[in-house]
Amino acid sequence: MDFFKKTLSQVNTQDNTLYDFIYDLFFFAELQESEDDIRNGRVCTLEE
């Protein structure tokens, strides 16, 4: 995952490019991972 983050941060952004597709794919994968973490109780609360 760190490789994707580093690579995506170095690419020049343009509309309707492969970069946009990869970025959206990465975003939704991270969103799904966050939802799974919440379901499985792997989150920190404000009290912690």
C-alpha positions as CSV (number, residue, x, y, z in Angstrom):
1,M,0.0,0.0,0.0
2,D,2.8,2.4,0.7
3,F,4.1,1.9,-2.8
4,F,0.7,3.0,-4.2
5,K,0.6,6.0,-2.0
6,K,4.1,7.1,-3.1
7,T,3.5,6.4,-6.7
8,L,0.1,8.2,-6.9
9,S,1.5,11.2,-5.1
10,Q,4.2,11.6,-7.8
11,V,2.0,11.4,-10.9
12,N,0.8,14.5,-12.7
13,T,-3.0,14.7,-12.6
14,Q,-5.0,15.2,-15.7
15,D,-8.7,14.5,-16.4
16,N,-9.8,11.1,-17.6
17,T,-6.5,9.4,-17.3
18,L,-5.4,6.0,-16.0
19,Y,-4.3,7.9,-12.9
20,D,-7.9,8.9,-12.2
21,F,-9.0,5.3,-12.5
22,I,-6.2,4.0,-10.2
23,Y,-6.8,6.8,-7.7
24,D,-10.6,6.0,-7.5
25,L,-9.8,2.3,-7.2
26,F,-7.4,3.0,-4.4
27,F,-9.8,5.3,-2.6
28,F,-12.7,2.8,-2.7
29,A,-10.4,0.0,-1.6
30,E,-9.3,2.1,1.4
31,L,-12.9,3.0,2.1
32,Q,-13.9,-0.7,2.1
33,E,-11.0,-1.5,4.4
34,S,-12.1,1.2,6.8
35,E,-15.7,-0.2,6.9
36,D,-14.3,-3.7,7.6
37,D,-12.2,-2.3,10.5
38,I,-15.2,-0.6,12.0
39,R,-17.3,-3.8,11.7
40,N,-14.5,-5.8,13.3
41,G,-13.8,-3.4,16.1
42,R,-10.4,-2.3,15.0
43,V,-10.8,1.4,15.7
44,C,-9.8,3.9,18.3
45,T,-12.4,5.9,20.2
46,L,-12.0,9.4,21.5
47,E,-11.6,8.1,25.0
48,E,-8.6,6.1,24.0
